[in-house]
Amino acid sequence: MLLGVLSPAAADWLFRSEVIGEPLRERFSVCFDHSCRTIVTRAFSSPEWRRIAAALQPPAPDAAAERAAIARTLALMEQIIGVKTGTSGDRGGNLAGFGRQGQMDCIDESYNTTTYLKLLQQDGLLNFHKVMERSTRFGLFAGMPHTTAVIRDVARRQDYAVDSWFFANGEPPVILELDVWKTGWRPGDDRHE
């Protein structure tokens, strides 16, 4: 795969002019079909956004509880968008659905998750975290290059991977310390918090 030889910064060449740089809940880009081969513009309706915001209410009492609420909320956002884009059949990983229309790789997943997180942040729904740039892991011990969305626990100054690639559309992503994720963490690894 071409992405295997690209640096994280170089992978951004995939984001063409049709990608909305500053997403709004009324207009944002969704990527799919492996490395943003397909890019569409979608929106959350007012009733959909009320459901999304309600998933983060009442506000979490601490950062750990907020991360759990973020995971559930991102799953809901994926479910809503999956119906609108034909990606509701997306399977976890690359091999299970490779070549299927609507399938997402880690570039698609990390871009979309970062967009959804930005929308939550814009609406003031994140109290303990802020959205960071995506991160890519490389190396002999981490396996193939893999990219994830990232949030930072503001008080602890700790970054967390928000990785939805491992799971099918609409399942909560894993959220774990970025340093642990960078070691090559996969579901079932006992290093998860």
N, C-alpha and C positions, 0 to 999 in steps of 0.2 A: 504494500500500500504506500502511496506517495507520501502520506503524512508521516510515515515512519522515519523519513530522512529530514523532516523540517524541524526547525526550532519552534518554540511556542510563539515567538513574535512572527516568524515567517508564516505560520498557519493562518494569520489574519488576512493574508491575501485572498482568502476564500470569501471574505465579507465584501461583497460587491456594492455598487452604488444603490441597489434597491433595498439594502438593509437599512432600517431606520435606526440611526445612531442614538437618538434620545427617545426611548420608548415611552409611550403614554398608554394608559389602559384602554383608551379609545382607538389606538393605532400603534401597532408594534409588529415586528417581523418574527416569523416562526420558521426555523430551518429544519429540513429533514431530507431523506433519501441519500444519506451518507455525505458528510462534510459540506452540508448546505448546498447540495446540488439543486434542491428546490427551496425557494424562499417565497413565502406568501405573507401578506399583510392581514392581520386579524385584529379583533377587539374583544374586550369583555363588555357585555351589556351591563346596564345598571343593576338589574336583578342578580346577574352572575357575580358582579363585584360585591354586592351586599353579602352573598353567600361566602365569598372568599374572605372578606373582612371579618365576618362573623366567626370564621374558623380561628381567628387570632384574638377573639374576645372571650372573656375579659382578658386584659393583658397578662402575660405570664409573670409570675412573681420573681423569677430569676432567669439567668441566661440559659441554663440547661433546659428548663421548661419551655423557654422560647424556641430553642432549637427543635425540640420535639413538636411544638406547634407549627413551626416552619415546615417541617417534613410533611406533616399531614396536609397543610395548606398547599404546598407544591404539588402533592398528589392530586388534590382537587382541581388545581389549575390545569394540570396535564389532562385530566379526564375531560374537562370542559373543552379545551383546545383540541384534544384528540378527535372529538366528534366534528369539529369545524374544519379540520385539515386532513382527515383520513389517516391520522397517525394513531388512532386508538388501538390498533393491532400491533403496535411496536412491541417487540420482544426484548428482553434484557440481553446485553452484550451485542456482539456483532454477528456471530456465527448462526445463532438461532433463526435470524430473519434476514440473513445476508441476501441482498438483491431484491428483496420484497419492497414494493412501493410503500412509502410511509414509514419505513424502518429508519431508525436513527443510530448513528455512531456517537462516540464521545464528543466530537466537535459539535454536532447538532445539539446533543443533550446539554452540554456545558453552556452553549450560547443561549438556548431557550431558558434554562434554569436561571442563568444570570439575568436575563430579561425579566423573568417573573419576580426575582428577588428585588430588582430595581423598582418594579411597580409597587411592591409591598413597602419598600423604603420610602418612595415618593409620597405614599399615602400616610406615612407616619405610623405604620403598623409594626415596625421593628424598633424595640426599645433598648435592647442590649447588644445589638449587632449592626454592622454596616457592611455593605456589599463591596467586595474587593475585585480585582482583576482575576480572570481565570488562571489556573495553574496547570502545568504539564509535568508529569514525572517521566523520567528516562532511566536507562541504565541496565546493567546486567542483572541486578537484583530486583528491579522493579518490572522487568519484562518489557513488552512493547510500549511505545509512548502512549500516554493516556492523559486526557484533559478533563478538568472538573471546574465547576463553579466554586467560589470561595466566599465565605463570610468571616468577619472578624468580631470576636467577643471584645467589645470596646474596653471594658474595665480591665480584663486580664491581658489584653493585647495579644490574644491567641487566635490564630487563623484556623478555620475549619473547612475541610472539603465538604461540598454538598453534591454528592454524586448519584445521579439518577440513572446512569448508564447500565448499572448492574441489573436493573429490574425492569419489568414490563411497564408499559404506559399506565399511569394512574396509581402506581404503587409508591409509597413514601421513599424518598431517596435516603441513602445513608448519609449521616452527618457525623464526621469524626475529625479529630485533630489532623491538620494538614501534614504535620511531620510524620504521623503514623501512616497516613494515606500514601505519602511519597515513598515509603519503604516497599510498596507493592501490595499493600493491603487489598484483600478481596473478601467478599462475604464468607463467613465461617471462620475467619481469622480471629483468634481470641484477643487481639490487641484492641478491639473495639471497646469504647468506653461504656 
